[in-house]
Amino acid sequence: MKWNKIISDKIFQSTTSLVQTISKWKESKDKIVFTNGCFDILHLGHIDYLTKAADLGNRLIIGVNTDYSVSKIKGPSRPIIEESTRLAKLASFAFVDAVILFGEKTPIELIKSLGPDILVKGGDYSLQTIVGADFIKNSGGEVVVIPFLDGHSSTNYINNIKQS
């Protein structure tokens, strides 16, 4: 699907093109924040988490799991929302600067390629369980865990819909 320019300019089709953009941002001394996830059923918890992540720097990049990888992580009934729509929804937020798909089991190669200043994950992670945390710390970066907004999770929303 073809999105308008505001959205399409934020959806990167290749790591190479995103790395080139990040280089320009870093030349301007922008602090680059990276997070990743499925973002299947976008809800208030995601928005809270992502806005707090964006507040940590100047540019927020989101790595988004492909449909195939979501299915491997969450099970065969997921994702509910297909990847191009998940990308467009995330790219539509003013506080998001770039989104990119990744299909690997973890985002470690993407993190190494992008080299963000700050790596952020949600409250279901600890500093010891965040993929790429050691790489970011060894590169002089920061790793941040943002607590969950109570009562908001995709699984809860899906279960509520099933019960209705």
C-alpha positions in Angstrom: 0.0 0.0 0.0 1.2 3.5 -0.7 1.1 5.8 2.3 1.3 9.6 2.3 4.7 11.2 2.4 4.6 11.9 6.1 4.3 8.2 6.8 6.2 6.7 3.9 9.3 8.9 4.6 9.6 7.2 8.1 9.3 3.6 6.8 12.7 2.4 5.9 13.0 -0.6 3.5 16.7 -1.3 4.2 19.1 -1.1 7.0 21.6 0.7 4.7 19.3 3.6 4.0 18.4 4.0 7.7 22.1 3.9 8.6 22.7 6.7 6.1 19.9 8.8 7.7 21.2 8.1 11.2 24.7 9.3 10.2 23.1 12.6 9.2 21.3 12.8 12.5 24.5 12.0 14.4 26.4 14.8 12.5 23.7 17.1 13.9 24.5 15.7 17.4 21.1 14.1 17.7 20.8 11.4 20.4 19.4 8.3 18.8 16.9 6.1 20.7 16.1 2.6 19.6 13.4 0.1 20.7 11.8 -2.9 19.1 8.7 -5.1 19.3 5.7 -6.6 17.7 3.3 -3.7 18.3 0.4 -6.0 17.2 -2.6 -4.4 18.9 -1.4 -0.8 19.4 -2.8 0.4 22.8 -2.3 3.1 25.4 0.5 1.1 27.1 2.5 1.2 23.8 1.9 4.9 23.4 3.0 5.6 27.0 6.1 3.4 26.5 7.0 5.0 23.2 6.5 8.6 24.2 8.8 8.0 27.3 11.4 6.4 25.0 11.2 9.4 22.6 11.7 11.7 25.5 15.1 10.1 26.2 16.7 11.5 23.0 16.1 13.5 19.8 15.3 10.6 17.4 13.2 7.5 18.0 13.7 4.5 15.8 11.4 1.4 16.1 12.4 -2.1 14.9 9.2 -4.0 14.1 9.0 -7.7 14.0 7.8 -9.2 10.7 4.6 -11.1 10.6 6.6 -14.3 10.4 8.7 -13.5 13.5 5.6 -12.4 15.5 4.0 -15.7 14.7 7.1 -17.5 16.0 7.2 -15.5 19.2 3.5 -15.2 20.0 2.0 -18.3 18.3 0.2 -19.1 15.1 -2.9 -16.9 15.8 -0.7 -13.8 15.8 -0.2 -11.2 14.5 -3.7 -9.8 14.4 -2.6 -6.7 12.4 -0.3 -7.3 9.5 3.2 -5.8 9.3 2.6 -3.0 6.8 -0.3 -1.6 8.8 1.8 -1.9 12.1 4.6 0.0 10.4 2.2 2.8 9.1 0.5 3.2 12.5 3.9 3.6 14.3 5.2 5.9 11.6 2.1 8.1 11.9 3.2 9.3 15.3 5.0 12.7 15.3 7.4 11.5 18.0 8.6 8.5 15.8 11.3 9.3 13.4 11.9 5.9 11.7 10.5 2.4 11.6 12.0 -0.7 10.0 11.1 -4.4 9.8 13.3 -7.1 11.1 12.7 -10.8 10.7 15.4 -12.4 12.7 14.8 -14.0 16.1 16.3 -11.0 17.8 17.2 -7.5 16.7 20.9 -7.8 17.6 22.2 -7.4 14.1 19.9 -4.4 13.5 21.1 -2.8 16.8 24.7 -3.4 15.8 24.1 -1.8 12.4 22.2 1.2 13.7 24.4 1.9 16.7 21.8 3.9 18.8 22.9 5.9 21.7 20.1 4.6 23.9 18.4 1.1 23.8 15.0 1.0 25.4 12.7 -1.9 26.3 9.5 -2.3 28.4 9.0 -3.4 31.9 8.9 -7.1 31.1 12.7 -7.0 30.6 15.6 -6.5 32.9 19.0 -5.1 32.0 20.3 -8.7 31.9 17.6 -9.9 29.4 17.7 -7.1 26.9 19.2 -8.2 23.6 21.9 -5.8 22.6 22.4 -4.3 26.1 26.0 -5.4 26.3 26.8 -4.1 22.9 25.2 -0.7 23.6 27.0 -0.4 27.0 30.3 -1.4 25.5 29.8 1.3 22.8 29.3 3.9 25.5 25.5 4.0 25.2 22.7 3.7 27.7 20.1 0.9 28.3 16.8 1.9 29.8 13.8 -0.2 31.0 10.5 1.7 31.0 7.9 0.3 33.4 4.6 -0.9 32.0 1.5 1.1 32.3 -0.7 -1.1 34.5 -3.7 -2.8 32.9 -2.6 -2.4 29.3 -1.3 -5.3 27.2 -2.1 -6.7 23.8 -2.8 -10.1 25.4 -5.3 -8.6 27.8 -7.1 -6.8 25.0 -7.2 -9.9 22.8 -8.6 -11.9 25.7 -11.3 -9.3 26.4 -12.4 -9.4 22.8 -12.6 -13.2 22.8 -14.8 -13.0 26.0 -17.1 -10.5 24.5 
